[in-house]
Structures are given as structure tokens and as C-alpha cells.
Amino acid sequence: MYRAFRSNPLTKRMSQFNKVVSNQRMAANNHRAPETWLKYVGEKGTGLKESSVLDKQTQLEEALMMGLRLTEGFDYTALLSKIGYENDPLEGTIQTLIQEDYLTYKNGTLAPTYQGRLCLNSVLSYLFKSM
């Protein structure tokens, strides 16, 4: 079954589509009905209903929402570089949250403290308002 899937011409078209957008982060909305999705894959090579390029701020917001939910945090420095920020847009805000014991920042890794995890939605809201 795996070979049949890999040799499928629709799969080849989809991988070509992925190569075109692979250098940018995209938001995608697929057709929900399987019949409609399959029809569009057959006709256009993709089941996407719509897609859009995510701007830097949206990418940063999504990464913060997901990364700070992890106890160990995430590589914030690498994220800023990957998104294309030369300077940290949240530097002052993050420093305030570190001083108030909501976040830690060590070796490029941003992580919530125990207190920060307890009120993470408020921490995220504070970060987003400063953007």
C-alpha cells in the first residue's frame, strides 16, 4: 500500500505544491467533505480551499502559544532567526516576565516557570499586547 501511495500521480502533484511554498509558513484551510476534497485533488493537485502566508507576528504568536505550553520551553533564539527577526520584538516584555518569575531564559531557551504555567494564558496575553 505504501508503494501505491508514493507512486500515485496526485501525490506527486501535492509534493510539487509543497516545494513551492516550503520557504514560507502557510495557513491552510482544506475542504472538509471527502468527496469535494478528492475532486479538488484530482483537478488541481491539492485539496486546499484557501491558503495564506503567515506574517512574522502571527508566526511568533503561534510559536509562543505552543512552545510555552512545554515545561522545557523552546529555542526562542532559533525561532526569531528562522522567522527573520534581527532584533527581539519582545525583549523588554520578556525581561519583565523573567524578573516577576513567570519565565526563564537560558542558553536561548525560553520556558515558563511553575508560576508561569499556572497563569500561562495571562502571560501570553501580556506578551501579545506588547507586540
C-alpha positions as CSV (number, residue, x, y, z in Angstrom):
1,M,0.0,0.0,0.0
2,Y,2.8,2.4,0.8
3,R,4.3,2.0,-2.7
4,A,0.9,2.6,-4.4
5,F,0.5,5.8,-2.4
6,R,4.0,7.0,-3.3
7,S,3.6,6.4,-7.0
8,N,0.2,8.0,-7.2
9,P,0.2,11.0,-9.6
10,L,-1.8,13.0,-7.2
11,T,0.8,12.6,-4.5
12,K,3.5,13.8,-7.0
13,R,1.4,16.9,-7.7
14,M,1.0,17.6,-4.0
15,S,4.7,17.3,-3.3
16,Q,5.4,19.8,-6.1
17,F,2.9,22.2,-4.4
18,N,4.8,21.7,-1.1
19,K,8.1,22.6,-2.7
20,V,6.7,25.9,-4.0
21,V,5.5,27.1,-0.5
22,S,8.1,25.3,1.6
23,N,10.2,28.5,2.2
24,Q,7.2,30.3,3.8
25,R,4.9,29.4,6.7
26,M,1.4,29.0,5.4
27,A,-2.1,28.8,6.9
28,A,-4.2,26.3,5.1
29,N,-7.9,25.5,5.0
30,N,-8.9,22.2,3.4
31,H,-12.2,21.2,2.0
32,R,-13.9,19.2,4.7
33,A,-16.1,16.8,2.7
34,P,-14.0,13.9,1.5
35,E,-15.7,13.9,-1.9
36,T,-15.1,17.5,-2.5
37,W,-11.5,17.3,-1.3
38,L,-10.8,14.3,-3.6
39,K,-12.4,16.1,-6.5
40,Y,-10.1,19.1,-6.0
41,V,-7.0,16.9,-5.5
42,G,-7.8,15.3,-8.9
43,E,-8.4,18.6,-10.7
44,K,-5.9,20.9,-9.0
45,G,-3.5,18.6,-7.3
46,T,-4.4,19.9,-3.8
47,G,-7.4,19.7,-1.6
48,L,-6.8,23.2,-0.3
49,K,-9.8,25.5,-0.1
50,E,-7.7,28.6,0.7
51,S,-4.2,29.3,1.9
52,S,-2.3,32.4,3.0
53,V,1.2,33.3,4.0
54,L,1.6,34.0,7.7
55,D,3.3,37.2,8.7
56,K,6.1,37.4,11.2
57,Q,3.9,38.5,14.1
58,T,1.5,35.6,13.6
59,Q,4.3,33.1,13.4
60,L,5.8,34.4,16.6
61,E,2.4,34.3,18.4
62,E,1.7,30.7,17.3
63,A,5.2,29.6,18.4
64,L,4.8,31.3,21.8
65,M,1.4,29.7,22.3
66,M,2.7,26.2,21.5
67,G,6.3,26.5,22.9
68,L,5.4,27.9,26.3
69,R,3.0,25.1,26.9
70,L,6.0,22.8,27.1
71,T,7.6,22.6,30.6
72,E,11.1,22.6,29.0
73,G,10.2,25.5,26.8
74,F,11.6,26.0,23.3
75,D,14.6,27.6,21.5
76,Y,13.4,31.2,21.3
77,T,16.7,32.4,19.7
78,A,16.4,29.9,16.8
79,L,12.8,30.8,16.3
80,L,13.5,34.5,15.9
81,S,16.2,33.7,13.4
82,K,14.0,31.3,11.5
83,I,11.1,33.8,11.3
84,G,13.5,36.6,10.2
85,Y,13.7,38.9,13.2
86,E,17.1,40.6,13.6
87,N,16.1,42.1,17.0
88,D,13.9,40.6,19.6
89,P,10.5,42.4,19.5
90,L,9.6,41.2,23.0
91,E,12.9,41.7,24.7
92,G,11.6,44.2,27.3
93,T,8.4,42.3,28.0
94,I,10.3,39.0,28.4
95,Q,12.7,40.6,30.8
96,T,9.8,41.9,32.9
97,L,8.3,38.4,33.0
98,I,11.6,36.9,34.0
99,Q,12.0,39.4,36.8
100,E,8.5,38.6,38.0
101,D,9.3,34.8,37.9
102,Y,6.9,33.8,35.1
103,L,9.6,32.9,32.5
104,T,13.2,31.7,32.4
105,Y,15.7,32.3,29.6
106,K,18.8,30.1,29.5
107,N,21.1,29.4,26.5
108,G,18.4,30.7,24.1
109,T,15.7,28.6,25.6
110,L,12.5,30.4,26.8
111,A,10.5,28.4,29.3
112,P,7.7,29.1,31.7
113,T,8.3,28.7,35.5
114,Y,5.9,26.8,37.7
115,Q,4.1,30.1,38.5
116,G,4.1,31.0,34.8
117,R,2.5,27.7,33.8
118,L,-0.3,28.3,36.3
119,C,-1.3,31.5,34.7
120,L,0.1,30.9,31.1
121,N,-3.0,32.4,29.4
122,S,-2.3,35.7,31.2
123,V,1.4,35.5,30.4
124,L,0.6,35.0,26.7
125,S,-1.9,37.8,26.7
126,Y,0.7,40.2,28.2
127,L,3.2,39.1,25.6
128,F,0.8,39.6,22.7
129,K,-0.4,43.0,23.9
130,S,3.2,44.3,23.8
131,M,3.7,43.3,20.1
